[in-house]
C-alpha cells in the first residue's frame, strides 16, 4: 500500500510540472519504495528505490555534504521517465539540507566523508540482484567517492557521473589516483566556478580512456547535483539535464 501511495505521489508530482522540450516521447509507469541496506560494518542505510517500466539501467544516486537522499526526490522520477531506475540513499555523512537523513539520525551524528564509502559499497551490492547495468551518480564528496567505487569494482560499474568532484579527503591525490584506474565512461560537471571546473578537469584528465566528457555550464550551474534542480539553478538546470540525458543514452541506450 505504501508503495502504491508513493507511486501516486510521483505521478501527481510529474503532473504539476510541464514537460521540458527534451522530454521523452513515450510515457513509462513508475513506482517508488523504501529500502534499508546494511553496510559491511552493520550500519543501517535508508534508501528509496524508484522503478520504471523497461528499465535501461539502474542509477545509484549519492548525495552531497549536509544532505540526504531527498536531494534526488524530483530527479529520480525524471530519470525514470527516460527509462532509468534508481536507488537513492542516506549516507552516514550528511544532514537535513533536503529533509531528514535517516541514517545520520539513527547514528546520532554525521561522520567524515570518507567514512561514508561503505554505504556506497552496500548500494552497489544491493544493485546486483536487479541485473541491470549500474551507473554511479555522485554529488560533491560522493562524486569523488564514486571514482573510488568504480576503481574498486570495475566489472560492476557501467559509467560514472560526477557532479562537482574534488579532492575532499585527507589524501589530496586520492581521487585522481582512483580515477586513473577507472575503465568506465565518465561524465563530470560542476558549478560555474573556476576552481570547481579546474578540479573536475584534473580528475577527468586522470581517467585513462577516451570515453569521457566534461560539461561546463555556460549559464547557471550550482554545486553538486543541485545543478539539475530548477529551484536551485533556474537558468542552467535544463542545459545540464540535456547533457546528462545525452550521456545516459550513449552509455545505456
Helices and strands as residue ranges (DSSP letters): H 2-16, E 30-38, E 44-52, E 57-62, G 69-72, H 75-81, E 84-89, H 102-107, G 114-116, H 117-127, G 128-130, E 134-139, H 141-152, G 154-156, E 159-163, H 174-179, E 185-189, H 194-206, E 212-215, G 224-228, H 237-251
